[in-house]
Amino acid sequence: MQLITASEVPISLARVDEPVAAPVRVALVQHHWREDAGELQQALRGGIEQAAKAGAQVVFLPELTLSRYPADTLPEGAPDQTAESLGDGPTFTFAAQAAKDFGVYVHASLFEKAPEADGRGLNTAILVSPDGELVARTRKTHIPVTAGYYEDKYFRPGPSDNAYPVVTLDDPSVKLGMPTCWDEWFPEVARSYALGGAQLLAYPTAIGSEPDHPEFDTQPLWQHTIVGHAIANGVFVVVPNRTGSEGLITFYGSSFIADPYGRVLVQAPRDTEAVLVADLDLAQGKDWIDLFPFLSTRRPDTYAALAEPIKPEHVRADPNA
């Protein structure tokens, strides 16, 4: 895989005359899916190893890391035929072994089996420590419903209780939130994590072409939206996407890492597997929010409409219902 490293840590706009603290080095792996499970895991392990050798302390992988993207078509039979258990399924097993072998935290994503009778599972992000222990999991809260992304037929929304947990790591010292893909379009999600103290948001992603609108490239909108969340909330964002074609979808890669000032520190090509590495000066988030105090000048007393039920005119009709 192509290794792309950010050239330097950009200086904080608020601390131009102060020393920069030791940064946290993070990486992501952008990959394309392979039908052969062994070949796929070998490719991902190679990317994680490259990141570890480059000094990364945490490595982030795309949405549904080991799975073919299932939701480009409607399910035939039980939706969760490819779902797996969280604690001993192939994704956790793979992530735990790679984390131990290379001495890094590994973030991955899986189609998790759920006990409910309708056959849908959960879209779950996990973080595994260098000791191979599961230290965090977060269920995808917002589920897409559009053509080519029929995820509502496969996944249940994550529970509303503690929907946006922040995990605190000691080494490296970082407070991390782990939303997933469609969650990245919702400003409420990023704001909730920021209010919970997150310094870094990881958005494992599987996004690409639109089967109903083949000429419409959403990549610039996608990136602008996520970078906007970083600016509005004083957080870093790590966004690993996949590349290549699977069924009706051609994924557009373009994975990136951005800082709270909206600067894209490093970015992958659209159609090439890549490992991105960047150093994050986490104090920049506090500097920016001190300079532009978005969180402390909020007016929650004016936001009641945000919690109102969805209006009928805002509900998209399901053509397959």
C-alpha positions in Angstrom: 0.0 0.0 0.0 1.1 3.6 -0.7 2.3 5.2 2.5 1.5 8.9 2.8 2.8 10.9 5.7 1.8 14.4 6.7 4.9 16.6 6.3 4.7 18.4 9.6 2.5 19.4 12.5 0.9 22.7 11.5 1.4 25.4 14.1 -1.5 26.4 16.3 -3.1 29.7 15.4 -3.5 30.6 19.0 -0.2 29.5 20.4 2.2 31.0 17.8 4.9 31.8 20.5 4.5 28.7 22.7 6.2 25.3 22.4 4.2 22.5 20.8 3.6 19.5 23.0 4.4 16.0 21.9 1.9 15.1 19.3 -0.2 11.9 19.0 0.7 10.0 15.9 -2.3 8.3 14.2 -2.8 6.4 11.0 -5.6 5.1 8.8 -5.7 2.3 6.2 -7.7 2.8 3.0 -8.3 -0.6 1.3 -10.5 -2.4 -1.3 -12.4 -5.5 -0.4 -11.2 -8.9 -1.5 -13.4 -12.0 -1.7 -10.7 -14.2 -0.4 -10.7 -13.6 3.4 -7.1 -14.5 3.9 -5.9 -12.2 1.1 -8.0 -9.4 2.6 -6.7 -9.8 6.1 -3.1 -10.0 4.7 -3.6 -6.7 2.9 -5.0 -5.0 6.0 -2.3 -6.4 8.3 0.3 -5.1 5.8 -1.3 -1.6 6.1 -1.3 -1.8 9.9 2.3 -2.9 10.0 3.3 0.0 7.7 1.5 2.4 10.1 3.1 0.9 13.1 6.6 1.0 11.6 5.9 4.7 10.8 5.3 5.3 14.5 1.5 5.3 14.6 0.0 4.7 18.1 -3.6 4.2 16.8 -4.6 2.8 13.4 -8.1 3.3 12.1 -9.8 1.0 9.5 -12.9 1.6 7.2 -16.5 0.7 7.9 -17.4 -3.0 7.8 -13.7 -3.7 7.7 -13.7 -7.4 6.7 -17.1 -7.5 4.9 -18.3 -7.0 1.4 -20.6 -3.9 1.6 -24.0 -5.7 1.9 -26.5 -2.9 1.4 -26.1 -2.0 -2.3 -29.1 -4.3 -2.9 -32.1 -5.3 -0.8 -31.6 -8.4 1.3 -32.7 -11.8 0.1 -33.7 -13.9 3.1 -32.4 -13.0 6.6 -30.5 -9.6 6.4 -27.9 -10.7 9.0 -26.6 -13.8 7.1 -23.1 -12.2 7.1 -23.3 -10.7 10.6 -20.9 -11.9 13.3 -20.6 -11.9 17.1 -18.7 -9.1 18.7 -16.5 -10.8 21.2 -15.1 -13.8 19.1 -16.0 -13.1 15.5 -13.5 -12.7 12.7 -13.3 -8.9 13.0 -12.4 -8.7 16.7 -10.1 -11.7 16.3 -8.3 -10.0 13.4 -8.0 -6.7 15.1 -6.9 -8.2 18.4 -4.1 -10.2 16.8 -2.9 -7.3 14.7 -2.9 -5.0 17.7 -0.8 -7.4 19.7 1.5 -8.2 16.8 2.3 -4.6 16.0 1.9 -2.9 19.4 -0.8 -0.4 18.4 -4.5 0.3 19.1 -6.6 -1.0 16.2 -10.0 0.5 15.4 -12.3 -1.6 13.2 -15.9 -2.0 12.2 -18.2 -4.9 11.8 -21.8 -6.2 11.1 -22.7 -7.3 14.6 -25.4 -9.9 15.2 -28.3 -8.6 17.3 -30.9 -10.7 19.3 -33.9 -9.1 17.8 -36.2 -11.3 15.7 -36.4 -9.1 12.6 -32.9 -10.4 11.4 -31.2 -7.0 11.3 -27.9 -6.5 13.1 -25.9 -3.6 14.3 -23.2 -1.6 12.6 -20.5 -1.5 15.3 -17.1 0.3 15.7 -14.6 -1.2 18.1 -11.3 -0.3 19.5 -8.8 -2.9 20.6 -5.7 -2.2 22.8 -2.2 -3.4 22.1 -2.8 -6.1 24.6 -5.6 -7.4 22.4 -8.4 -6.3 24.7 -11.7 -4.7 23.6 -11.6 -1.2 25.2 -14.5 0.5 23.4 -17.5 -0.1 21.1 -20.0 2.2 19.6 -23.1 1.4 17.5 -24.0 3.4 14.4 -26.9 5.7 15.3 -28.1 7.1 12.0 -28.9 4.6 9.2 -29.1 5.5 5.5 -32.2 4.6 3.5 -31.3 5.5 -0.1 -30.8 3.5 -3.3 -27.5 1.6 -3.1 -27.3 2.2 0.6 -30.3 0.2 1.9 -28.8 -0.1 5.4 -32.1 0.3 7.2 -32.9 -3.2 5.8 -29.7 -4.6 7.4 -28.9 -2.6 10.5 -30.9 -1.5 13.5 -30.1 2.0 14.8 -27.8 2.0 17.8 -29.5 2.5 21.2 -30.2 6.0 22.3 -28.9 5.5 25.8 -25.2 6.6 25.9 -25.3 6.8 22.1 -22.1 8.9 21.9 -19.6 7.6 24.4 -16.1 9.1 24.7 -13.3 6.7 25.5 -10.2 8.0 27.3 -6.8 6.4 26.4 -3.8 6.9 28.6 -1.1 6.0 26.1 -1.4 7.9 23.9 -3.3 10.4 25.9 -6.4 11.1 23.9 -10.2 11.3 24.3 -11.8 9.5 21.3 -15.3 9.3 19.8 -16.2 6.6 17.3 -19.3 7.4 15.2 -19.8 5.6 11.9 -20.3 6.8 8.3 -23.9 8.2 8.0 -23.4 9.7 11.4 -20.8 12.0 9.8 -23.6 14.0 8.1 -25.2 15.0 11.4 -23.8 18.1 13.2 -25.6 16.9 16.4 -23.4 13.9 16.6 -20.1 15.8 16.4 -21.4 18.4 18.9 -22.5 15.7 21.3 -19.0 14.1 21.3 -17.4 17.5 21.7 -19.6 18.3 24.7 -18.5 14.9 26.1 -14.9 16.0 25.9 -13.8 14.2 22.7 -10.6 15.6 21.1 -10.6 13.2 18.1 -13.5 11.7 16.1 -13.0 8.6 13.9 -15.6 8.1 11.2 -15.1 4.6 9.6 -16.8 5.0 6.2 -18.1 3.2 3.2 -19.2 5.8 0.7 -19.0 6.2 -3.1 -21.2 6.4 -6.1 -25.0 7.0 -6.2 -26.7 4.3 -8.3 -29.7 6.5 -8.9 -27.5 9.5 -9.8 -24.4 8.1 -11.5 -23.1 11.5 -12.6 -23.3 13.1 -9.1 -20.1 13.0 -7.2 -20.7 13.5 -3.5 -17.1 13.4 -2.4 -16.6 17.2 -2.1 -19.8 17.6 -0.1 -18.8 14.7 2.1 -15.4 16.1 2.9 -16.6 19.7 3.4 -19.3 18.5 5.9 -16.9 16.5 8.0 -14.2 19.2 8.0 -16.9 21.7 9.1 -17.6 19.5 12.1 -14.0 19.7 13.1 -14.0 23.5 12.9 -17.3 23.9 14.7 -16.3 21.6 17.6 -12.6 22.0 18.0 -11.8 18.3 17.2 -9.6 16.4 14.9 -11.2 14.0 12.5 -9.9 10.7 11.0 -11.9 9.4 8.1 -11.0 6.0 6.6 -13.0 5.1 3.5 -12.7 2.1 1.3 -11.9 2.2 -2.5 -12.8 -0.1 -5.4 -16.1 -1.4 -6.7 -18.5 -3.8 -4.9 -21.7 -4.5 -6.6 -23.5 -1.3 -7.6 -21.2 1.0 -5.6 -17.8 2.3 -6.6 -16.2 3.7 -3.4 -14.3 6.9 -3.9 -11.6 6.5 -1.3 -10.3 10.0 -0.5 -9.7 9.1 3.1 -8.3 12.0 5.1 -7.2 13.4 8.5 -8.1 17.0 9.4 -7.4 19.4 12.3 -9.7 21.8 14.2 -8.7 24.6 12.0 -10.1 22.8 8.9 -6.7 22.0 7.5 -6.5 18.6 5.7 -3.3 17.2 7.1 -3.0 14.2 4.7 -5.3 12.7 2.1 -5.5 9.5 0.1 -6.2 9.2 -3.6 -9.7 8.1 -4.8 -8.7 4.8 -6.3 -5.6 3.5 -4.6 -5.0 1.7 -1.4 -3.1 3.8 1.0 -1.8 4.3 4.6 -2.1 7.8 5.9 0.0 8.9 8.9 -0.3 12.3 10.7 0.9 13.9 14.0 -1.9 15.6 15.9 -1.2 18.4 18.4 -4.3 17.9 20.5 -3.9 21.2 22.3 -4.9 22.9 19.1 -8.5 21.9 19.7 -8.6 23.8 23.1 -6.7 26.7 21.6 -9.3 27.1 18.8 -12.3 26.7 21.1 -10.7 29.3 23.5 -10.3 31.6 20.6 -13.8 30.9 19.2 -15.8 29.6 22.1 -18.6 27.8 20.2 -19.4 25.4 23.1 -19.7 27.9 25.9 -21.8 30.4 23.9 -24.4 27.8 22.9 -28.1 28.6 23.6 -29.6 25.2 24.5 -32.8 27.0 25.7 -33.5 27.8 22.0 -32.9 24.3 20.6 -36.1 22.6 21.7 -37.2 22.0 18.0 -34.2 19.7 17.6 -35.7 17.2 19.8 -39.2 17.4 18.3 -40.6 14.3 16.4 -39.9 14.2 12.7 -42.5 16.0 10.6 -44.3 13.9 8.0 -43.1 16.1 5.2 -39.5 15.3 6.2 -40.0 11.5 6.0 -38.7 9.9 2.8 -41.2 7.5 1.3 -39.9 3.9 1.1 -40.4 2.7 -2.5 -39.6 -0.8 -1.5 -42.1 -0.9 1.4 
